[in-house]
Amino acid sequence: MADEARPSDKKKLVILGGGPKRIGQGIEFDYCCCHACFALKDAGYETIMVNCNPETVSTDYDTSDRLYFEPLTPEDVLEIIDTERSNGTLHGVIVQFGGQTPLKLAEALEKAKIPILGTSPDAIDLAEDRDRFKTLLEKLNIRQPANGIATSPAAVREIADKIGYPVVIRPSNVLGGRGMEIVRDSAHLERYVARLAATLDRPSELVVSKKSPLLIDSYLSDATEVDVDCLADGKDTFIAGIMEHIEEAGIHSGDSACALPPHSLSKETIAELERQTRELALALNVGGLMNVQYAIKDGDIYVLEVNPRASRTVPFVAKVIGLPVAKIASRVMAGESLASFKLKPPVYSHRAVKEAVFPFARFPGVDTVLGPEMKSTGEVMGIDMTFETAFAKSQIGGGTNLPRAGTVFVSVRDADKERLLPSIKLLVSLGFICIATSGTQRYLAEHGVAAAKINKVLEGRPHIVDAIKNGGVQLVFNTTDGAAALADSRSLRNAALLHKVPYYTTLSGAVAAAQGIKAYLGGDLEVRALQSYFTDKV
C-alpha cells in the first residue's frame, strides 16, 4: 500500500497498470504505463500508479509520484480514488495503458462518476460488442469476416454451419486468445465445446450462454494480417505504424513476427488501410491510442478487431519511427490537442522486424505449432536497412540460430509447394542440401531441385526424427493441413525444439527465413546503435 496521500496543488492523474504478468498481458503494457508517468510528470501532473506486479518498472518507487501496490479490482481501485480525492483534485483516470485488465474496470469507474481520460467507456463497449460494432462497420461500409455470436450449444453448430468451415471460435472477452481455436469441421466443433466444458468444469449449457457467449468468425485461409497503431483526439488522427505480419492470419498477433514498414503491400492497399483506420478512430471518438487488426485476402481488406487502447506493438512502433508514441497519447488524453504536437507522417529508410520469443524449451512435450491462442512470453526487434537483414537480426535476437550451411528438411502441404519453390532454390544455390518427404521430394524433382527422400515417422526408420537427433538437419520447413497431419508431425516439431534446430511452420515464415539466411551469408549484419538510424532527427 502507498504511503498516506499528502495534499498537493497539482492535479492528480491515476494510471491503472496491467496487474500480474501472464501470457497475453506482457511488458509492453508496463512500458506504456511508465512513459505515461514520465510524460505527465513533465506536464505538471501528480502521477499515481496502481499496479501489483513486483517485476515491473511501473512499480518502482521513482517511476510515479505515488504507487499503490494493490489488486486491480473495482473495490480496490475505487477505494484508492476516494482516498486521493479526499486531499486534492483528481483530473482523471487512464485505463488505456494496462491492456484488457484496466479496460474492464471502465464501466465501474463510470458508474462511480469518476472521469476516465481518453476514449469513453461507451466507445470501448462499442468496439467490443459484436452487434454494435457490426452495425458501425456497415455504416462505414467497412468489411469484416462473416461472424456470429452463439448463446447456446445448439446455436454454436447452427452458426458454424451457416458461416462455413473453417471457423475461428473463442469465448467472449478473453485475453491473449485464450481458448481460441481454428475449427475445421463439425466433429472438431463438438470436441472444442466438450473440452471447454471440461476445462471450466461446467456443463456445456453453462459454457455457452447469454452471459458467456462464444464468438464465431469465418477463418480467412492464407490471408495476410496487418496491425495498425493510431493516435487520435476526436478531431485529428495520426497513423503511427502499419505492420505487416510475416505469419498468415490465424496466428495470434502477439506470436507473429511483423515488419514495419510493410514489406510487400502496395501503396494503394496502405492508403486504404490508413483511410479505414482514420474512419474508425473518428467514429469511435478515440482519445489517445487505438489498434486495428486487419486481414487482406485476394486484395480485399477485412477488419478483424479494434482495440481502443494501447496495444503490445506500441514500444516496437515507437522505436522504429523515433517518436514517443505512448507519451504523446498520455498528453492527448490529459487534454492537449493532437495537432499541437505537429506530427508528420514518419519518413525513414530503415526496416524493422518484431519477432516473438517463446518459452517452449522450458516445457518439454509442448507443441510448438502457432495458432490463435497466444504462446509467446516476450519479443525482440531486428533493425537494418533491408527487410531481409532485419529479419535475420530478429531471429538471432530471439534465440534462433539461422544456419549458414547444412541440410534443410522440407515437408509442406500441397497449397504451399509452388510458392515455397523459389526459397528452396535460393537455399540450394547458397550451398544447402535438401531432403524432403515423398510428396514434396517428387514435386521438387519435377521442378529441377535435387532433393533426397526421407521417411516420415509413420513410414518407418530411418526417418526424419532420427536425422534430426543425429545432427543431420540444420533447418526445418514444415507446414500441415488438418488435424491428422498436425498430430502426425508433432514428434518432428518436438525433436527440432529439443535439438535447437530452427523450425518454421508457416509458408511466409519459411520464405522470410530463406531471405534472412541469404542476408546473413552476405555479411550484411552490421551492429549499430538504435539512435544512429535517426541522426537526422537529433
N, C-alpha and C positions, 0 to 999 in steps of 0.2 A: 504494500500500500504506500502511496506517496506521503511525504510529509504533509502536515496540515496546510491547506491552501492559505496563502497570505494575500491580503488586499493588494491590488495593483491598479495603476492608472491606465495600463494598456488594455486594449480589447483582447479577450481570450478566444483562442481557436482550439477546439478539441479535434484531434485526429485519431480515428479508430484504426488500429492495426489489423493484421491478419490472423492473430492468435497462434496456437501451436502449429509448428511446421508439419506438413504431411504432403504426400504426393498430390499434386494439383494446386497447392497453395504454397508457393515457394518464396525464395529470397528476393525475387523480382518485386513483389509487393512491398517488402521491407525497404527496398531501395527507394520506391516511390514515397513511402511514409517519411523516410529520412530527408529526402530532398524537399518535401513539403515543409518540414520543420525548419530547415535551413533557409528556405526562400521566405517564409512567413516571418521568421525572426528578423531577417534583413528588412522586411517591410514594416517592422514596428509592432508586430503582434506578440502576445504571450502565447507560446505553444504548449499544449497539454496533450501528451501521448497516452493512449490507453491500449495496452498490449500485454500479452502474458507468455512470452517466449524468451527464455534467458539467453538463447543463442543469437538473437537478432541485434543489429546495430541500433534499431529504433528504441530498444530498451536500455541502451547505455545512458547513464545519468547526464551526460553532457550533450545529448542529441536534442532534447526538448527542454523547455523551461521547467516542466514538471512531468513526472512519469507516474502513472497508476498501473501497477503490475497486477491486473485483475482480469477475470474472465470476461469475454465479450458476449455477455448475455443482456437482454433488455433490463433486467433488475439491477445488475451491477453498473451498467453504463448510465442509467437514469439517476442512480444514487450519486455517482461521481459528478454528473452535470448539475444536480441540485446543490451539491457542496460548492462547486465552482461558482454557481450563480449567486450564492449567498454572500459572496465577498468581492464581486466585480461584475463587469459587463461581458456577457457571452456573445461574441459576434456570430458564432455558428459552429456546426459540427461537419467534418468532412468524412464521408463514408466511401469515397471512390477509390481509395488507395490501398485497401486491405484485401482486395479480391471479393469473393462472394460472401464471406463471413460478415463483415460490417454492412454490406448491402442489404442483408436480410433484416438488419435492425432498423432500416429506414422507416418502415411503417409504424413501429412502436415509438420512434422518436417524433414522428409527425403527429401522432395521436396525443403525445405529451406537449405539443406545441413548441417543440424545440427547433430552431431554424437549421435546416440542412442546406449546406452550401453546394452550389453546382446544380447538377441535374435533379429535378424534383422526384419524389417517390412515385408520383403518378406516371411519369415518363419511364422510370425504371420498371414499373409494373407493366407498362405498355410494351416495352421491349421483351419482357419475359413471358407475358400472357400470350399463348399461341393464337387465340381467337382475335384478340385486339390487334396483335402485330400483323396477322394475316390481312385484316381489314386495312391497316395502314399501307401495307405493301401494294395492295390492289389499288388504293387511292393514288399512290405514287407511280403506278404502272411498273413496278419492280418485281422480277420473277423470284420465286422460291421453289424448292423441290416439292412435289406432291407430298402432303402430310396429313396426319390426323391425330386426335387425342383419344385414347382408349380409357374409359372409366369402368370397364367390367371385363372379365376374362373373355366373354363372348365377343365383345367389341374389338378385342385385340386381333382375333382371327379375321373378323369381317373387314377391318380397316386394312390389314396387311394384304388380304386377297384383292381388295379394291385397288390399292396402290400398285401392287405387283412386286414380286421378289426380284432382287434382294432389297431388304429394307434395313434402315438403321433404327434400332429401338433402344430406349433408355427410360429410366424413371425420371419424373419431373424434378427440377431443382437439385440436380446432382452437381458435385464438384469434381473437376478433373476427369469427367467422362466415366465416373464410377458406375458400373452396371450397364454401360453402353455396349452394344454388340451389333455386328452385321449379321442379319439373319437371312439365310438363303432359300429356305423352303418351309412348308407348314410344320413338318416334323421338328425342324430346328426351332421353330417358334414355340412349340409345346415344351420342348426341353428348356428353353430360356425361361418361360414363366414358372415351370416347376422348380428350376434351380434358384430363381429369385425368391420364390416362396420358402424354399429350404434355407436359404441364406438368412432371410429375415425372420424365420421361424413363425410364419403366418400362413393361414390358408390362402389359396390363390384369389378368392373373392375380396380379401383384405389387402393383398398386394396390389391389385388393380381396382381402384375405386375412385369416386369423385374427389376424395381427399388426397389420394396418391395415384394419379393417372400415369399411364405410360405414353410417351411421345414416340410416334412412329413417322419416319420420313423415308421417302424414296432414296435409295443409295445410288448416287451418280457414279457408276463404274468408270474408272480410268479418266476421271476429271482432274483438273489442276486446281489446287486450293490456294487461296490468296488471303493474307491478313492485311488490313488497312488500319493504321492508327491516325486519329484525327483530333485536333483541338478545336473547340467551338465555344462561343459565348452567347448563343441565341441569335446573333446577328451576323457574325462572320465565322468563317471556318478556315482551318489550315491543315492540309494533308501532310502529316509528318513523315509517313513512310508507307510504301506499298511493298509487301514482302511476298515473294513467290515461293510456295512450298516446293521442296525437292521431291518429297514423297507425295503420292497422289491423294486426292480427297478420300477421307475414310480413316486416315491416320490422325490421331489426336494432335491438335496444333502444338501442344506442349512437347510432343515427341518428334515432330517433324523438323528436319533441317529446312531452313529457308534462306532465300537470297534477297539482299537489298542493295541496289535496286533490282527489279525483276530481270532475270537473265534471258527470258525467251518470249515475253509478252509484247504484243505490238503496241505502237503508240496509240492507236485507236482504242484498243482494249483498256490501256492505262487511263486514257482520258475518260472513258465511260465509267471505270471504277471510281475515279475522282468525282465525277458528276453524281453518281448514285450515293456515294458516301456523304457528300455535302447535303443532298436532299434529305437523307436520313437524319443527319445531325440537326438540321434546321427543323424538321418535322417533329423530332423528339425534344426540341428546345434544350439541347445538351449544353451544360455549363461545365467546362473542364475537358476531360478526355472521353473518347469513345473508340471502341474497337469493333470492326466489322469483319466477319469471316465470309468469304465468297467461294464459290466453286465455278469453274469455267469448263464447259463441256460443249464440244462442237461449235465453239465461237459464242455460245450463249452464256450469260452471266446469271448466276443464282445466288441469292443471299441465304447463307446457312444460319447465321446467328449474329445478333447485335448485342454488344456488351456496353452499356452506358457507364463505363468505369475504366480505370487503368487496367491494361492487360499485361500479361507476363512478357510481352515484347517491348515494353517501353524502354527499359535500360539499353537493349540492343539498338533500337532506333536512335536513341539519344547519342550513343557513342558513334554510330555510323554517320549521322548528319551533323554532329558537332553542336547540337542545341540542347539546352537543359529542359527537355520536354515536361518532366514532372514539376519542375519549379515554376515554369510558365503556367501550367494547368492550375497549380495551387493558388497562384496570384489572381488568375482569372476567376476562380471560384470565390476568392475573397472580395471580388468586386471590380477588379481592373478590367478594362476592355481588351479584347484580343488585338484590336487594331493598334493599341498603344505600344505593342512590342515590335511593330513594323516588320513582321516576319515575311520573308520572301521564299518562294519555292526553293528547296535545297538543291544546289548545283555542286556536284563533286565527281571526280574522275575515278575514285577508288570503288572497289566492290567488297562486300562483306557477306559472310555465311554464318548463320547461327546453327549450331549443332547441339543436340540433346546428349546428356550424359546419363547412362543407365547403371543401376546397381546389380545387374544380372550376376556378376561374378560372386557376389556375396550371398546369393540364393541358389544353391545347387538344385538343378532339376527344373527351374522356372523356364517357361517357354519365351523365347526372345522375339517372336513374331510381333510386330507392331499392329495396333488396331485403334479403335475409337476410345478405348479406356487408357488413360494416361499412365505411363510406367516410369518416366524419367524422373530424376531427382536433382537435376541441375542442367546447366548449359554453358557452352563456350562459344567464342567468336573467332573466326579467321578473317583477316582483312588484308587486302593487297590490291594491285591494280587490275587483275583479271579475275573472273569468276572461278576459273579452274584452279588458280593458285590459292585463292581464298578458301575454296572448298578443301584443298589438300591441307591447309593450315588448320581448318576447323576439325578435320579428322584426327590429326596429330594431337591437337589440344584436348580433344575428347577422349584420348587414350587409345585410339585405333591406329595401329602402326601400318600405314599403307606400304605394301611390299614394293621393292624396286626391281625384283626379278622373281622367277619361280613358276609355279603351276596355278592356273586358275581353273576352278571347277564350275561348270555351268549346267544348270538344270532348271529350265524355265517353262512356263505354260505356253501353249501354242500362240496365244494372242501377243506374247512378248517377243517371240523369236525374231521376227523381221526387224523390229525397232532396236533390239539389242545387238544385232549382227555387226553394225559399224563399230561398236565399242569392243567387241571381241576381236575384230580385225585390227583395231588400233593396238590392243594389248599384245597380240601376236607379232605385230610389226615392231613392238618395243622389246621383243625377245621372250615373252611369256610362252609357256607351253600350255595347251588347252586340253582338258579332259571333260567328258560330258556323259550323261546318261543316254540310253539308246535313242530316244526320240530326238533330243537336242543334238546329239552327235550326228545323226543322219541328216538333219537339217543343215548343220554347219558344213558337212562334207559336200552336200549338194550345192552350197554357195561358196565353195573354194577355200574353206577353212579346215586345216588339218587338225583333227581332234581325236584323241584316243577314247574308246568306250570304257566306261567303268560301271559296275553294278550298283543299283540301288540296294538299300539294306535288305529289302524283301526278296531280292533276286539271288541272294547267297553270296558267300565270301569268295575272293576278296572284294569288299565293297567300299563305298566312299568313306564311311566312318573309319574303317581300317586305315585308309590312305591318310586321313587327317591325323589319326593317332600316331602314325608312323612318320609324320613330318613331311608327307608328300604333297601337301596342298597349302598354298600361301594366300589364297583369295577364293571366296565362295560367292557366286551369284545364284540365288535360288528363289524363284517365285512360284507360288502354288495357287491352285484354284479349287475351292471346295473343301469341305471338312475332312474327307478321307485323305486327300493329298496332303493336307496340313498335318494331320496326325501321323502319316507315314514318314514325313520328313523331320519330325521332332528330334529324333536321335541325331540327325545330321546337325541341326542347329545347336544342340547341347554339346556335341563334340567340338564344333567350331568355337563355342564360348569357352569351353574348358581348356582348349589348346591355343586360345588367343589368336584365332585366325579371323581376319576381317570378313564379315558376313553381311551381304546386302539382300534384303528380302523384297525389295520393290524395284521395278524397272528403272524408274527415274534415279533412284539411289545408285544403282549399278552403273548407269550411264555417267553420272557425275563422278563416281569413283574412278572410272577409266580415264576421264579427262583430268582428274586430280593427279593420278599416277603419272600421266604424261608431263604435267607441270612439275611434279616432284623430281622426275628424272632429268628435266631440263635445267635443274639447278636454280629455279626462279624463286625459291622460298627465302626471301630477304627478311631479316628481322629489323623492324623499325618501331619507334615509339608511336603510340596512337596519335599523339599530338602532332606528329610530323605530317600527317595527312591533312592538317588544317592550318598549315603555316600561313596561308593567305588570309586566314581569319584572325590570327593572333595580333 
